[in-house]
Amino acid sequence: MSVEKKYFHKSTASNYTGYKLYLKANLNDSVLTSDSKYTRGLDYSLRPFIELSDSLKLIFVGQLLDYANDTTLCCMPVERYGFDGFEGLFGNPQSKRFNTQMDALVIINRLCFPYLTNMYASYPVLYDMSMKREINDNSKLITEVFQTYKCWYEQCLTKKQILKYFPFNDTRVVWYAGKKSIEEKPKWYKCD
């Protein structure tokens, strides 16, 4: 199980030069990878990974959280990434790019909340509710968002499962056009 980082030159798959994280898992006699020959890993479908057990997903989450300080630019554009026919939420973010820190968080969202990502975080854009602006260019604030993810991750490890509650739109910095969790916050949840 690993998270790997690849460099991509501007190509037909992406209009930008930059990096992209992808997942790889050796399971029994097969190898799963989000770096498929069809998409070159330049999407967020993660189809084979969303069916993994919570314990395996949490291994990936732990590795993705290691990218908290990686400010290299991602090769992906800011756009609404929709899945499974659900149209998600609409908006018009001003940000055009995002960094590897955000790529890691987008993958965590998709991996752990695969059927609700469109509702919770359909764009790779973070928004500061106090400053009333997008913060894709503010790696310091993005690093603070990682602290919320790390606390959530620790709670998941304690419970030995991925929590259904999505806490990442309940803080000062939220996902652009994202809704609050449809699940209630558990009474024992301690990441506020």
FIZA-432688 format. One line per 8 residues: number of its first residue (from 0); their letters; for each residue y, z, x of N, C-alpha, C. Coordinates in steps of 0.001 Angstrom, whole numbers. Each point is the difference from the previous one (the first is absolute). Layout:
<nukes>
NUM = A = Y/Z/X/Y/Z/X/Y/Z/X; ...
</nukes>
This chain:
<nukes>
0 = MSVEKKYF = -1165/0/862/1165/0/-862/1227/0/908; 852/-986/-190/1193/-32/836/1141/-731/-697; 1198/319/465/1202/-717/-389/469/-696/1268; 217/-1295/-100/434/-762/1160/1307/-707/-309; 749/-269/1053/1317/-616/-140/-33/-1353/703; 386/-1054/-710/17/-1340/569/1411/-562/-48; 294/-843/982/1285/-683/60/-168/-1399/-572; 929/-401/-862/-34/-1335/-590/1305/-724/308
8 = HKSTASNY = -145/-1272/428/1166/-862/153/350/-573/-1358; 1234/-406/-161/415/-647/-1246/-970/-1148/-275; -508/-61/-1222/-986/-1025/-335/67/-306/-1484; -918/-815/-458/-36/-304/-1425/-399/1240/-804; -737/914/620/-419/1217/-701/1146/995/-132; 949/-41/915/1131/921/-47/1231/-681/576; 1148/254/-608/1251/-578/508/578/805/1152; -631/1132/320/541/882/1021/-989/202/1137
16 = TGYKLYLK = 551/257/1162/-785/430/1138/-6/1526/-34; -1136/592/275/-82/1456/-3/-1443/448/-10; -202/1249/-332/-1330/607/34/-542/225/-1401; -1310/153/-81/-666/323/-1261/-1176/904/297; -117/1074/-763/-1145/889/112/-1131/-541/-866; -1222/155/479/-1132/-349/-836/-1128/986/223; -870/75/-984/-1101/960/8/-1294/-683/411; -860/780/651/-1308/-509/394/-1014/1130/-128
24 = ANLNDSVL = -1139/-321/-609/-1050/1008/-178/-1358/-622/279; -795/673/819/-1384/-387/228/-859/879/-897; -557/-609/-1038/-814/740/-957/-1391/-613/-53; -987/794/353/-1387/-471/33/-84/-1260/855; -370/-1118/-584/-130/-1240/758/1154/-957/-221; 1067/467/-621/1118/-900/-276/1303/542/576; 922/-919/195/1329/344/490/1005/-396/-1070; 776/970/-453/1090/-279/-931/1284/-103/803
32 = TSDSKYTR = 823/-966/-338/1298/-100/650/1027/-528/-986; 1217/507/102/1082/-516/-836/666/-1189/673; -496/-375/1161/504/-1145/754/-926/-1187/-261; -9/-478/-1235/-925/-1077/-358/470/-1345/528; -927/-921/116/354/-1336/481/888/-731/-1008; -8/455/-1246/791/-666/-1032/1445/471/-15; 209/1283/158/1368/532/-82/535/455/1344; -856/41/1019/371/519/1321/547/1420/-123
40 = GLDYSLRP = -430/723/-1031/451/1374/-181/1409/114/-527; 601/-1139/-363/1401/-1/-402/163/158/-1506; -620/1028/-513/170/378/-1388/-400/1464/-125; -7/493/-1208/-361/1391/-216/-1114/143/-1034; -833/-1012/-154/-1038/122/-1023/-1029/1066/378; -438/40/1227/-953/1001/492/-1235/108/-894; -377/-1075/-624/-1088/11/-984/-1249/752/440; -592/-279/1142/-1231/732/318/220/1483/279
48 = FIELSDSL = 1217/372/354/280/1377/395/276/928/-1184; 522/-556/-1083/337/874/-1127/-1236/537/-706; -1157/-579/300/-1248/481/-594/-691/1056/866; 539/289/1173/-607/1001/884/119/1397/-605; -812/902/482/73/1390/-443/1315/631/472; 404/1052/-687/1225/700/390/-91/511/1441; -1161/478/402/-124/544/1361/253/-1084/1050; -461/-1223/-249/259/-1094/945/1465/-436/-50
56 = KLIFVGQL = 557/-56/-1201/1422/-358/-120/875/1003/740; -357/1272/-78/811/1032/658/-56/-117/1516; -1080/-541/538/-51/-267/1446/1073/-1028/352; 85/-1053/-800/1042/-1014/227/1394/595/-166; 198/820/-1024/1317/610/-225/426/796/1225; -912/791/543/322/773/1200/447/-892/1147; -657/-1133/168/375/-930/1067/1329/-690/-300; 227/-352/-1247/1264/-648/-373/1191/941/190
64 = LDYANDTT = -214/1278/-201/1083/972/195/422/111/1460; -832/-486/903/364/-24/1423/1127/-996/295; 338/-843/-954/1066/-993/194/1365/516/-453; 123/1294/-148/1242/613/-495/1230/-365/826; -153/-253/1271/1153/-296/858/44/-1442/482; -811/-858/-591/-54/-1404/429/1050/-815/-745; 1084/-314/686/1111/-704/-633/-4/-1502/284; -1095/-530/568/-70/-1441/209/11/-695/-1357
72 = LCCMPVER = 572/-1180/-52/115/-712/-1275/-1335/-573/-437; -248/91/-1279/-1178/-601/-623/291/-1495/-202; -1038/-814/22/185/-1443/-198/90/-382/-1471; -206/955/-883/18/-275/-1435/1425/71/-556; 315/-831/-976/1317/93/-645/4/1085/-1070; 1180/455/-357/122/889/-1159/-140/-886/-1229; -1030/274/-751/-202/-648/-1290/-885/904/-834; -83/-283/-1284/-837/811/-873/-1440/-446/189
80 = YGFDGFEG = -829/939/403/-1415/-292/198/-747/465/-1237; -442/-958/-808/-675/314/-1252/-1483/-306/86; -798/722/-771/-1446/-135/28/-577/85/-1399; -1147/-604/-171/-820/176/-1199/710/-374/-1297; 927/-938/52/649/-481/-1207/1063/915/-577; 119/1215/518/1034/919/-484/1318/-391/646; 995/-305/-771/1253/-525/523/840/1021/749; -283/1262/-188/752/1016/727/1435/115/-466
88 = LFGNPQSK = 837/441/866/1400/245/-318/859/-1049/668; 1144/-195/-561/883/-1014/541/1242/644/578; 653/-717/834/1208/459/635/434/-1078/966; 1034/274/707/493/-964/967/462/744/1241; -949/481/827/415/742/1187/792/-885/959; 902/632/715/822/-728/966/-706/-165/1349; -899/921/317/-707/-57/1284/-835/-1262/85; -27/-598/1177/-795/-1201/232/-1210/279/884
96 = RFNTQMDA = 90/1066/800/-1064/331/951/-359/1471/-115; -1133/352/581/-412/1394/110/-798/154/1279; -168/1235/427/-648/225/1287/-1457/452/-167; -645/239/1130/-1408/393/0/-202/1358/-658; 976/898/119/-83/1274/-723/-249/-260/-1483; 808/-874/-568/-100/-305/-1430/-1293/-747/-312; -426/-879/900/-1267/-713/-190/-1134/1009/-179; -7/1040/827/-1037/1037/-96/50/689/-1365
104 = LVIINRLC = 1193/333/-472/130/678/-1295/-421/-910/-1154; 350/-1282/85/-395/-954/-1042/-1527/-94/-65; -643/-30/1155/-1466/-63/35/-595/1277/-601; 563/1149/330/-489/1261/-576/112/-43/-1526; 1155/-448/-496/193/-84/-1455/-1055/-897/-633; -199/-1148/582/-943/-966/-570/-1439/501/100; -337/631/1111/-1351/496/224/-338/1160/-938; 950/888/-204/-267/1231/-754/379/-72/-1477
112 = FPYLTNMY = 881/-910/-360/423/-176/-1393/-94/-1484/-361; -1173/-605/168/-121/-1460/-55/414/-639/-1316; -211/666/-1102/301/-621/-1289/1345/429/-571; 708/847/725/1312/459/-463/1106/-278/1017; -338/-653/1092/993/-290/1033/1176/-770/-576; -279/-935/-903/1086/-798/-582/1006/858/-732; -467/1036/-611/881/876/-768/736/992/908; -698/511/1002/577/1037/855/831/-552/1167
120 = ASYPVLYD = -439/-1095/572/646/-492/1224/-260/-1490/170; 599/-809/-855/-300/-1425/30/718/-758/1111; 1041/577/566/715/-610/1123/-138/875/1242; -42/-593/1182/21/789/1240/1438/395/353; 601/751/-899/1396/423/157/104/1455/-444; 609/821/836/277/1386/-361/1475/141/-355; 271/870/-970/1347/166/-526/381/1472/32; 1171/297/570/512/1366/67/838/264/-1248
128 = MSMKREIN = -471/922/-840/678/301/-1267/1348/678/219; 160/750/1097/1275/680/271/1047/-984/503; -397/-834/944/938/-968/579/143/-1240/-876; -894/-160/-968/9/-1158/-906/-84/-1320/765; -980/-44/924/-182/-1241/755/-1419/-100/554; -397/-1223/305/-1295/-245/628/49/518/1432; -1161/442/503/-2/585/1351/-1011/-680/935; -349/-1241/-262/-939/-689/887/502/-64/1436
136 = DNSKLITE = 1293/133/197/589/-45/1342/198/1393/609; -515/1032/-644/217/1371/460/-1342/646/360; -449/-227/1224/-1324/498/407/-77/1525/-21; 1135/687/175/-6/1465/-45/-393/491/-1401; 603/-579/-1032/-356/395/-1370/-1427/-429/-347; -424/-1150/495/-1373/-450/-251/-981/984/635; 340/495/1179/-849/996/659/-95/1264/-857; 1103/374/-660/-38/1154/-901/-935/-257/-1188
144 = VFQTYKCW = -16/-1239/-487/-910/-356/-1096/-1455/190/468; -257/-317/1246/-1339/203/556/-433/1461/-121; 944/922/103/-354/1417/-128/-549/304/-1390; 565/-618/-1017/-522/169/-1359/-1410/-571/-95; -204/-1170/605/-1334/-609/0/-995/869/768; 443/567/1114/-904/858/782/-392/1247/-780; 943/595/-697/-311/1178/-812/-976/-372/-1108; 254/-1121/-679/-904/-498/-1044/-1406/-228/576
152 = YEQCLTKK = -55/-609/1172/-1272/-275/680/-767/1303/262; 700/1015/480/-641/1294/255/-536/620/-1290; 753/-161/-1097/-474/493/-1298/-1268/-750/-423; -14/-1310/240/-1185/-810/-320/-1202/448/832; 223/262/1281/-1100/456/862/-543/1338/-490; 901/891/-409/-420/1308/-509/-873/-160/-1245; 396/-892/-893/-744/-222/-1247/-1175/-974/175; -70/-651/1175/-1056/-970/314/-1/-1193/-955
160 = QILKYFPF = 1197/-351/-460/143/-1187/-839/1463/-428/-28; 216/-1251/-364/1359/-503/-140/541/468/-1344; 1135/634/52/620/511/-1217/469/-1146/-882; -136/134/-1274/458/-1036/-942/1522/42/-162; 576/1145/279/1444/191/-98/704/-730/1158; 1007/-822/-322/785/-752/987/1329/731/194; 134/778/1080/1192/839/167/1184/-683/684; -145/-1246/384/970/-622/898/1249/-553/-683
168 = NDTRVVWY = 95/163/-1305/1233/-357/-707/654/1235/-629; -365/1163/522/544/1255/-511/946/666/1002; 348/-688/1058/845/574/1047/1330/-744/65; 810/352/952/1299/-658/181/-170/-1491/295; -987/-330/821/-273/-1396/335/-1211/-448/-808; 168/-1098/-719/-1038/-511/-898/-280/-1473/317; -1057/-530/-575/-291/-1425/113/911/-762/-966; 590/-1058/486/932/-808/-780/-658/-431/-1320
176 = AGKKSIEE = 660/254/-1109/-440/-369/-1349/-1324/654/-391; -400/1037/729/-1262/671/-296/132/1038/-1097; -1040/142/-759/-62/1004/-1066/-598/1294/538; 259/1076/-699/-639/1282/330/-1467/-72/-403; -791/884/564/-1440/14/-239/-326/164/-1483; -1016/-707/-449/-456/184/-1380/-893/1233/-110; -455/499/1145/-805/1222/31/920/1202/196; -336/1100/-600/779/1225/194/-225/559/1395
184 = KPKWYKCD = 1046/638/509/-121/650/1301/-914/1210/-146; -1047/78/826/-891/1169/-76/770/1281/354; -330/1087/-658/673/1282/254/-154/458/1447; -1105/-347/625/-272/430/1367/661/-892/1046; 599/-1115/-425/592/-950/960/1203/631/664; 48/-9/1335/1039/739/735/783/-853/979; 415/-1182/-385/736/-856/932/1433/-262/-446; 583/894/-729/1376/-198/-473/997/469/1030
</nukes>
